[in-house]
Amino acid sequence: MARQWRTRRAPWALAVPLAAAALLVTAGAAGTRAARAPAPPCQSWTSTLPPSPGAGDNEFFGVAALSACNVWAVGAYRATATGPLLSLAEHWNGTAWKVVPNPSPGQEPSLFGVAATSASDAWAVGGYIAGSPENTLLMHWNGTAWKMMIGPNPGTNSSLTGVAATSAGNVWAVGDFSNGGTSQVFAIHCC
């Protein structure tokens, strides 16, 4: 089944953050969710070094945690110090980080955000260059592999910088685009 992405443009930069804040306030005020037991407080941060697969520019830009044993982190790296940028996805299984192969289309692909709803449903977003314009980059994890998805490019330079999902049928991504002028924000919704 092909997924349908719909583009929604906002005329000002605060549209998406304000909408997200309103959703959080509304959801909290509604009180329709069952009460959960409070999570134990974190006593201190711990550090586990994920693999840095490249010789240069190993960077994470986004993270999504389903549980303590199911975490995704995304970003970019260079295989050689002066080589091309490649998109990066790594998974934490509760014991170790593992680099997970993913499409690295065009030139300079980077993943800036990731969201997951289950072990077989995750989304990663970013941008890449194809010729001279920058294009949106959308990838879906189906439990086995990352697959590139077709997304809208409302301008000559378009990139997605964040993604959120509440279910496999409710995924939102946000970013910006331009047509040689001032950047404008846009939001897309799947399913």
C-alpha positions, -999 to +999 in steps of 0.1 A: +000+000+000+014+034-010+016+059+017+002+094+010+021+124+023+003+157+024+022+190+026+010+217+049+027+251+047+029+275+077+035+312+069+055+318+100+083+299+118+064+295+151+034+276+137+048+241+142+062+246+178+031+264+189+009+237+175+030+210+193+028+229+225-010+232+222-013+195+216+008+188+247-012+211+269-045+198+255-035+162+259-024+168+295-055+188+304-079+162+289-069+136+313-083+108+291-053+086+294-050+060+321-027+070+349+008+055+347+031+046+375+058+072+378+091+061+362+120+057+387+141+089+387+174+089+368+202+090+393+229+099+368+235+098+331+255+069+318+275+069+285+278+040+261+300+048+231+282+038+198+304+029+169+318+058+148+318+041+114+337+068+095+370+084+095+354+119+099+323+138+108+306+110+128+275+129+141+241+121+156+213+146+152+182+127+164+172+099+188+140+079+195+136+055+224+108+029+225+123+013+256+156+008+274+163-020+249+151-004+217+166+030+207+174+045+173+199+073+167+204+090+133+229+114+117+257+113+092+294+104+088+322+104+062+338+070+054+371+087+048+383+120+061+376+139+029+350+115+014+313+122+008+288+125+036+267+094+042+235+089+062+238+071+095+214+050+115+223+030+146+202+008+169+206+001+206+193-034+217+199-030+254+234-044+252+252-028+223+249-002+195+249-015+159+253+004+127+222-005+105+226-001+067+204+025+051+200+042+017+224+071+012+209+088-019+224+116-039+252+137-024+257+146+012+226+128+027+220+135+064+193+122+088+182+149+113+152+132+131+138+098+139+106+085+155+095+049+163+062+034+173+072-003+174+101-026+167+088-028+131+078+008+125+103+037+126+107+068+105+139+088+098+140+122+080+166+145+066+179+159+033+202+152+004+215+169-027+205+157-062+221+180-087+220+214-072+188+214-051+184+198-017+156+173-014+137+158+015+149+124+027+123+100+042+131+065+053+109+038+069+121+009+091+099-022+086+116-044+112+141-057+087+155-029+066+154+009+060+136+018+028+136+052+011+101+067+007+090+094-017+082+127+000+072+162-012+097+189-021+077+221-020+107+243-030+140+240-049+158+234-016+138+213+008+148+194+040+130+176+068+145+182+103+120+165+127+095+137+128+070+124+154+047+094+152+019+082+175+011+051+153+020+036+120-010+056+106-002+089+121+033+103+112+042+140+110+074+155+097+085+191+096+112+210+078+119+240+056+122+250+020+131+279-002+129+289-038+161+310-037+147+334-011+138+333+025+133+299+041+097+288+049+085+261+072+063+232+060+048+201+076+038+168+061+014+141+074+013+104+064-016+081+064 
